[in-house]
Amino acid sequence: MKKKGAWMLLFFGLCLVIGTLQVGPVSACSTLLAGKDATKDGSVLLGHNEDNGGVCNTLQWRVPRQYHSKGEVVHLKRGGTLAQVEMTYAYIWSENVGLEWSDGGINEFGVTVGSNWAGSRVQPEDAELTDGGIGYMLRHLILQRAGSAREGVEIATQLVSRFGYAHPGRSYQIADPQEAWVLHIIRGKHFVAERVPDDEVYFIPNVYVIHDVDFDDHENFIVSPGLKEYAIAHGWYEPSDTFDFAKIFADQESLVANSNTYRQRGAQFLLTGKEPVFLEGEWKLPFAVKPNRKIGVEDVAQILRYHYEGSSLSSNEGYQDGSPHGTGERKICVSSTNTSFIAQLRDGMPREIGCIYWLATGSPCTSVYVPWYLGMTTLPEQWHMAKETPFNTQRSFLDYHFEPTEYRLRFNTDSAYYTFCALEYLIESNYKEEIGEVQKNWKAMEAREFALQPEIEATMLRLFDTDKELAMEYVTQYSTFVSLEALSKAHVMLNNVQTKYMTH
């Protein structure tokens, strides 16, 4: 009992220490979008690190299609309502318990949503809101109603135009197997969206990165009515100037902060093999770049795990000064990353097989990406396990999201999230010594997953042509098996490291 108590003290002590290491906002994310002509297999790729500070349990859910009665309404957090649609689509949802701005997921059509904090200079008194504005439900409504990425952008912009956005500023990345879009929203009822070129790769830290807006290009831009006039009225824009959305509307400190420019520079360095060229001063980098080769899931994983190793931005080569998360400027991969995912969105295949939600639980540098095929009928319970009585079957996790019991946030050794976090926190205490063995194990597992993927999918497709129900059972069993194998390996590594540092 004493040893167990000592371990729990160590774990929570490390939680506290790591929570103080971050430079800049800890509830700040990094996201990548790759167009279909920039990838090895013609997929659209969306990679996202979800970063949040403090105590936060992350749970994964599969929300089924739902049918609604006439007259039903959707209730927004701040009091607004809108009419419910007749049917809402199925989706996989990553829930950060209790948080309003941090969730995302993928729906049955492969429409995927990730978002980033990107503060605007708009003050609360200058923002128009109706019925308190919209916030948390915006992501759910996109996934519940959108059959394509562009439709997702249009749904979001219609809702923002109607209610106004209740957050200081945010960027939504919305993709499907055909294309990828970026939607920048400022506080209130204004926004701009830009389509990512098919042969380029986009990366965003925590600042707006849409620059020159072409108001006449309706194929590649969607702009809120009166956006120019709004900027002129506030003295942020001269009509004779180029309309640079980021420069005009971004929080001006965020615009030039190293915590943002370093991440964008680092990602573009890995994509192009050369140091990025600033377009203006020391802050403006390209919206997207052409990579020096066709990229795949493994390349996106490398970027999401990046601490600037091997670049001019590195300040801790060989981890001589301890964990890379606690030294130098803010990295792409940080200790406050709750989850990381890569959506591999392929056309020309059934969506259930062609779209994969590669999930890494906890910080990706100490975790492994496992393939969750979109056709999964159930998710492994260890990924939505919380220490409490099972929910009333007539209610969904949405009913509990903003009012979690203490048990829903409490450390749980049976939970996948807390297991991977515990492993991460122990490695953090001696990163240089421990990271090599952990990454060796995960690298081997991922290499096997990628090598088996063509054969596994050939079986899935054969089954799909003859018995779709059996194919979905195979999809579910395979994704569950790989997930539980990863969890088992994490337990073994956790026990090994824990034993190594056990005091007697």
C-alpha positions in Angstrom: 0.0 0.0 0.0 2.9 2.4 0.8 4.4 1.7 -2.6 1.1 2.4 -4.4 0.6 5.6 -2.4 4.1 6.7 -3.3 3.4 6.0 -7.0 0.2 8.1 -6.9 2.0 11.0 -5.2 4.7 10.8 -7.9 2.1 10.7 -10.6 0.1 13.7 -9.4 3.3 15.6 -8.5 4.4 15.2 -12.1 1.0 16.4 -13.3 1.5 19.6 -11.4 5.1 20.1 -12.5 4.3 19.5 -16.2 1.3 21.8 -16.1 3.7 24.7 -15.2 6.2 23.9 -18.0 4.4 25.3 -21.0 5.2 28.6 -22.6 2.1 30.5 -23.7 -1.5 29.2 -23.5 -1.7 25.5 -22.7 -5.1 25.2 -24.2 -3.7 25.8 -27.6 -3.5 23.3 -30.5 -1.6 22.6 -33.7 -3.3 21.4 -37.0 -2.2 20.3 -40.4 -4.1 19.9 -43.7 -2.8 18.2 -46.8 -4.5 18.4 -50.1 -5.1 15.2 -52.1 -2.4 15.9 -54.7 0.2 16.4 -52.0 -0.2 12.9 -50.6 1.1 9.5 -51.5 -2.2 7.8 -51.8 -4.4 10.7 -53.0 -6.0 11.1 -49.5 -6.8 14.3 -47.8 -5.0 14.3 -44.5 -6.0 16.3 -41.3 -3.6 16.0 -38.4 -4.4 17.6 -35.0 -2.8 17.9 -31.6 -5.4 18.7 -29.0 -3.7 20.6 -26.2 -5.3 21.5 -22.8 -4.0 22.3 -19.4 -5.3 21.3 -16.0 -7.3 18.2 -15.1 -9.1 16.9 -18.1 -10.2 13.4 -18.9 -10.5 12.7 -22.7 -13.1 10.2 -23.8 -13.9 8.8 -27.2 -17.5 8.2 -28.3 -19.3 6.8 -31.3 -22.5 8.7 -31.8 -25.0 6.8 -34.0 -27.4 8.3 -36.6 -30.4 9.7 -34.9 -33.9 10.5 -36.1 -35.7 13.5 -34.7 -39.4 14.4 -34.4 -40.9 17.5 -35.9 -40.7 20.4 -33.6 -37.5 19.3 -31.8 -34.9 22.0 -31.2 -31.2 22.2 -30.5 -30.3 24.0 -27.3 -27.2 26.1 -27.3 -25.1 26.6 -24.1 -25.9 30.3 -23.7 -29.6 30.0 -24.3 -30.1 30.1 -28.1 -32.2 27.5 -29.9 -32.5 26.3 -33.5 -34.7 23.8 -35.2 -33.5 20.2 -35.2 -33.1 18.4 -38.6 -35.0 15.2 -39.3 -31.8 13.0 -39.2 -28.4 13.7 -37.8 -25.3 11.7 -39.1 -23.2 9.2 -37.1 -19.8 10.4 -35.9 -16.8 9.6 -33.8 -16.3 12.3 -31.1 -13.3 13.1 -29.0 -14.6 14.6 -25.8 -12.4 16.7 -23.4 -14.6 16.5 -20.3 -16.0 19.9 -19.1 -14.3 22.0 -21.8 -16.1 24.2 -24.3 -13.6 24.8 -27.1 -11.6 21.6 -27.3 -13.5 18.7 -29.0 -13.6 17.4 -32.6 -14.2 14.3 -34.6 -15.2 12.6 -37.9 -18.6 11.8 -39.3 -19.9 9.0 -41.5 -19.1 10.8 -44.7 -15.5 11.4 -43.6 -16.1 15.1 -42.8 -13.5 15.8 -40.1 -13.3 18.8 -37.8 -10.3 20.1 -35.7 -9.9 23.6 -34.2 -7.3 26.0 -32.8 -7.5 28.9 -30.5 -6.6 32.0 -32.5 -7.4 35.1 -30.6 -8.8 38.2 -32.4 -8.4 41.8 -31.5 -12.2 42.2 -31.3 -13.3 43.2 -27.9 -16.5 41.9 -26.3 -18.2 45.3 -26.6 -17.5 45.3 -30.3 -19.0 41.9 -31.0 -22.6 41.3 -32.1 -24.1 38.3 -30.4 -27.7 37.0 -30.6 -29.1 34.9 -27.7 -25.6 34.8 -26.2 -23.9 33.5 -29.3 -22.8 30.0 -30.4 -19.8 28.0 -29.1 -19.5 24.3 -28.2 -22.4 23.0 -30.3 -20.9 24.4 -33.5 -18.6 21.4 -34.0 -21.4 18.9 -33.2 -23.7 20.6 -35.7 -21.1 20.5 -38.5 -20.6 16.7 -37.9 -24.3 16.0 -37.5 -25.4 17.8 -40.7 -22.5 18.1 -43.2 -22.0 15.7 -46.1 -18.9 17.5 -47.3 -16.2 19.8 -46.1 -17.6 22.8 -48.0 -21.1 22.1 -46.6 -19.5 22.0 -43.2 -18.1 25.5 -43.7 -21.4 26.8 -45.0 -23.3 25.3 -42.0 -20.8 26.9 -39.6 -20.9 30.3 -41.3 -24.7 30.3 -41.4 -24.8 29.6 -37.6 -22.1 32.3 -36.9 -24.0 34.8 -39.0 -27.2 34.0 -37.1 -25.9 33.8 -33.5 -22.4 35.3 -33.5 -19.4 33.5 -32.1 -19.0 33.6 -28.3 -15.2 33.0 -28.2 -12.4 35.6 -28.7 -11.4 33.9 -32.0 -10.9 30.5 -33.5 -9.8 28.6 -36.6 -11.7 25.5 -37.7 -10.1 23.0 -40.1 -12.7 21.0 -42.0 -11.8 18.3 -44.4 -13.4 15.4 -46.4 -11.9 12.9 -49.0 -12.1 15.5 -51.7 -10.8 18.8 -50.2 -9.9 20.7 -47.1 -11.0 24.1 -45.9 -9.9 26.6 -43.2 -12.4 28.8 -41.4 -11.2 31.7 -39.3 -13.9 33.2 -37.0 -13.5 36.4 -35.0 -15.6 37.2 -32.0 -19.1 38.2 -33.2 -20.5 37.6 -36.7 -17.5 37.9 -39.1 -15.3 35.2 -40.7 -13.3 34.2 -43.7 -12.8 30.6 -45.1 -10.2 29.6 -47.6 -9.8 26.3 -49.5 -6.4 24.5 -49.2 -4.8 24.0 -52.6 -4.9 20.3 -53.6 -1.1 20.2 -54.1 -0.1 22.0 -50.9 0.0 21.5 -47.1 -1.3 23.9 -44.5 -0.2 24.2 -40.9 -1.6 26.4 -38.2 -0.4 27.1 -34.6 -2.5 29.5 -32.5 -2.9 32.6 -34.8 -4.8 33.3 -37.9 -2.8 32.4 -41.1 -5.2 33.4 -43.9 -3.6 36.5 -45.4 -4.6 37.9 -48.8 -8.4 37.5 -49.3 -9.7 37.4 -52.9 -13.3 38.6 -52.5 -14.1 37.7 -56.1 -12.9 34.0 -55.9 -16.0 32.3 -54.7 -14.6 28.8 -55.4 -11.8 29.2 -52.9 -13.0 31.9 -50.4 -16.2 32.3 -48.3 -16.4 35.7 -46.7 -18.9 37.2 -44.2 -20.9 40.1 -45.5 -19.6 43.5 -44.5 -16.2 42.2 -43.5 -14.2 45.1 -45.1 -16.6 47.7 -43.8 -16.3 46.3 -40.3 -12.4 46.5 -40.4 -12.5 50.1 -41.8 -15.0 51.2 -39.2 -12.6 50.1 -36.4 -9.6 51.7 -38.0 -7.8 48.4 -38.7 -7.8 48.6 -42.5 -7.2 51.2 -45.3 -9.1 50.5 -48.5 -6.0 51.1 -50.5 -4.2 48.2 -48.8 -4.2 44.5 -49.5 -6.8 42.8 -47.4 -4.7 40.7 -45.1 -7.1 39.0 -42.7 -4.5 37.8 -40.2 -2.8 41.2 -40.0 -6.1 43.0 -39.7 -7.9 40.9 -37.1 -5.4 38.8 -35.2 -4.5 39.5 -31.6 -1.4 41.5 -32.3 0.8 39.8 -29.7 -0.1 36.4 -31.0 0.7 37.5 -34.5 4.4 37.8 -33.8 4.8 35.4 -30.8 7.6 32.9 -31.2 5.3 30.2 -29.7 3.4 30.5 -33.0 6.0 31.4 -35.6 8.3 28.6 -34.3 5.7 25.9 -34.8 4.7 27.1 -38.3 8.4 27.4 -39.3 9.2 23.9 -37.8 6.3 22.3 -39.7 7.2 24.0 -43.0 10.8 23.0 -42.5 9.9 19.3 -42.3 7.6 19.6 -45.3 10.0 21.4 -47.6 13.5 20.5 -46.3 14.5 24.1 -46.1 14.1 27.0 -43.8 10.9 28.9 -44.6 11.1 32.4 -46.1 9.1 35.1 -44.2 6.9 37.0 -46.5 6.9 40.1 -44.3 9.0 41.2 -41.4 9.5 38.3 -38.9 6.0 36.9 -38.7 4.3 36.3 -42.0 4.8 32.8 -43.4 2.9 31.3 -46.3 -0.7 30.1 -45.8 0.4 26.7 -47.2 3.5 25.2 -48.9 4.3 22.6 -51.6 6.1 19.7 -49.9 9.3 18.4 -51.4 7.8 14.9 -51.7 4.4 13.2 -51.5 3.5 12.8 -47.8 1.7 10.1 -45.9 0.3 9.4 -42.4 3.9 8.8 -41.1 5.0 12.3 -42.2 2.1 13.9 -40.5 2.9 11.9 -37.3 6.5 13.2 -37.5 5.3 16.8 -37.6 2.8 16.3 -34.7 5.6 14.8 -32.6 8.1 17.5 -33.5 10.2 19.4 -30.9 12.4 21.0 -33.6 15.1 18.3 -33.4 17.7 18.8 -36.1 16.6 22.3 -37.0 17.9 25.8 -36.3 15.0 26.2 -33.8 16.3 23.4 -31.5 17.6 24.5 -28.1 18.0 21.0 -26.5 19.6 18.6 -28.9 19.9 15.1 -27.4 17.6 16.2 -24.6 20.6 17.2 -22.6 18.5 19.7 -20.6 15.7 17.3 -19.9 12.3 17.0 -21.5 11.9 19.0 -24.7 8.5 20.1 -23.5 9.9 22.2 -20.7 12.8 23.9 -22.5 13.0 26.7 -25.1 10.1 27.9 -27.1 6.8 26.1 -27.3 6.9 23.0 -29.4 4.3 21.3 -31.7 4.2 18.3 -29.4 3.8 19.3 -25.8 3.1 17.6 -22.5 -0.4 19.0 -22.4 -1.5 17.3 -25.6 -4.5 15.2 -24.5 -4.9 13.4 -27.8 -3.5 13.5 -31.3 -5.3 12.3 -34.4 -4.6 11.9 -38.1 -7.7 11.6 -40.4 -6.7 9.7 -43.6 -9.6 10.5 -45.9 -9.6 8.5 -49.2 -12.0 8.7 -52.1 -12.9 5.8 -54.4 -13.5 3.4 -51.5 -16.4 2.9 -49.2 -16.2 5.6 -46.6 -16.3 2.9 -43.8 -12.9 1.6 -45.1 -11.4 4.5 -46.9 -11.5 6.9 -44.0 -9.3 6.1 -41.0 -9.1 8.1 -37.7 -5.6 7.3 -36.5 -5.6 8.1 -32.8 -2.7 8.6 -30.4 -3.8 8.9 -26.8 -1.8 11.5 -24.8 1.2 13.3 -26.2 2.1 11.7 -29.6 5.9 11.5 -28.8 5.2 9.0 -26.1 2.2 7.3 -27.7 1.3 5.3 -30.8 -1.2 6.0 -33.6 -3.7 3.2 -33.9 -6.2 2.9 -36.9 -9.8 3.4 -36.1 -11.7 2.7 -39.3 -14.8 4.8 -39.9 -16.9 1.6 -40.2 -16.4 0.6 -36.6 -19.7 -0.2 -35.0 -18.4 0.2 -31.4 -15.3 1.7 -29.9 -13.2 -0.1 -27.2 -14.7 0.7 -23.9 -11.3 1.6 -22.3 -11.4 4.8 -24.4 -14.6 6.1 -22.9 -14.2 4.6 -19.4 -14.8 6.8 -16.3 -15.1 5.9 -12.7 -18.8 6.4 -12.2 -22.1 4.6 -12.5 -23.0 3.9 -16.2 -25.0 6.7 -17.7 -28.7 6.6 -18.0 -29.3 5.0 -21.4 -31.8 7.7 -22.3 -29.2 10.4 -22.1 -26.0 11.0 -24.0 -22.5 12.2 -22.9 -23.6 15.6 -24.1 -25.9 15.9 -21.1 -23.0 15.4 -18.7 -20.3 17.3 -20.6 -20.4 20.6 -18.7 -21.4 19.1 -15.3 -19.0 16.2 -14.8 -18.9 14.4 -11.5 -15.6 14.2 -9.7 -15.5 10.5 -10.7 -15.5 11.4 -14.3 -12.2 13.3 -13.9 -10.6 10.9 -11.3 -7.5 8.9 -12.2 -8.5 5.4 -13.4 -6.0 2.6 -14.0 -8.5 0.9 -16.4 -8.7 3.9 -18.6 -6.7 4.1 -21.8 -6.3 7.9 -21.5 -5.0 7.8 -18.0 -2.7 4.8 -18.8 -1.0 6.6 -21.6 -0.8 9.8 -19.6 0.8 8.0 -16.7 3.4 6.5 -19.0 4.1 10.0 -20.5 4.5 11.6 -17.1 7.0 9.0 -15.9 9.0 9.4 -19.1 8.9 13.1 -18.6 10.9 12.8 -15.4 13.9 11.3 -17.3 13.1 11.9 -20.9 16.7 11.4 -22.3 17.0 8.0 -20.6 13.5 6.6 -21.3 12.2 8.0 -24.6 14.4 5.8 -26.8 12.9 2.5 -25.7 9.4 3.7 -25.8 9.6 5.2 -29.2 11.4 2.1 -30.5 8.4 0.0 -29.4 5.8 2.3 -30.9 7.8 2.8 -34.1 7.9 -1.0 -34.7 4.1 -1.2 -34.0 3.3 1.6 -36.4 5.6 0.2 -39.1 3.7 -3.1 -38.8 0.3 -1.3 -39.1 1.4 0.5 -42.3 2.8 -2.7 -43.8 -0.4 -4.7 -43.1 -2.7 -2.0 -44.2 -3.0 -3.1 -47.9 -3.7 -6.7 -47.0 -6.1 -5.9 -44.2 -8.1 -3.5 -46.4 -8.2 -6.0 -49.3 -10.0 -8.4 -47.0 -12.3 -5.7 -45.8 -13.2 -4.7 -49.3 -13.9 -8.4 -50.3 -16.2 -8.8 -47.4 -17.8 -5.4 -48.1 -18.8 -6.6 -51.6 -20.6 -9.7 -50.3 -21.7 -9.0 -46.8 -21.4 -5.5 -45.5 -22.5 -6.4 -42.0 -19.7 -9.0 -41.7 -17.2 -6.5 -43.2 -18.1 -4.0 -40.5 -17.6 -6.6 -37.8 -14.2 -7.4 -39.2 -13.4 -3.6 -39.3 -14.5 -3.3 -35.7 -12.6 -6.4 -34.5 -9.4 -5.3 -36.2 -9.4 -1.7 -34.9 -10.3 -2.9 -31.4 -7.5 -5.6 -31.5 -4.8 -3.1 -32.5 -6.1 -0.6 -29.9 -6.0 -3.1 -27.0 -2.6 -4.4 -28.1 -1.3 -0.8 -27.8 -2.9 -0.4 -24.4 -1.4 -3.7 -23.3 2.1 -2.5 -24.4 1.6 0.8 -22.6 0.8 -1.1 -19.4 3.9 -3.2 -19.7 6.2 -0.2 -20.4 4.5 1.7 -17.5 5.1 -1.1 -15.1 8.8 -1.4 -16.3 9.5 2.3 -15.8 7.5 2.5 -12.6 9.5 -0.5 -11.2 12.8 1.1 -12.3 12.1 4.3 -10.2 10.4 2.6 -7.3 11.9 3.6 -4.0 12.3 1.0 -1.2 
